[in-house]
């Protein structure tokens, strides 16, 4: 099995939780894997695993850019 196949077949929650554990083990900075990926920086639960699984289960939030004007007709 190639690395690509392994990643594709891995549950996203397991992959993110593993990334969080590995990052926390190799650094003294307490950074969140979701924050590093640009998806937020807030804790949703007591543990990182619970937080990641909760974040994956949440509905996607879409942000509307109110600064853009509609095209001129």
CORKA-V122986 format. One record per backbone hydrogen bond with DSSP energy under -1.0 kcal/mol. NH is the residue of the N-H (numbers start at 1). CO is the residue of the C=O. If there is no record, write none. Layout:
BEGIN
{{NH CO} {NH CO}}
END
This chain:
BEGIN
{{6 2} {7 3} {8 4} {9 5} {15 11} {16 12} {17 13} {18 14} {19 15} {20 16} {21 17} {22 18} {23 19} {24 20} {25 21} {26 22} {31 29} {36 32} {37 33} {38 35} {39 34} {51 47} {52 48} {53 49} {54 50} {55 51} {56 52} {57 53} {66 64} {68 65}}
END
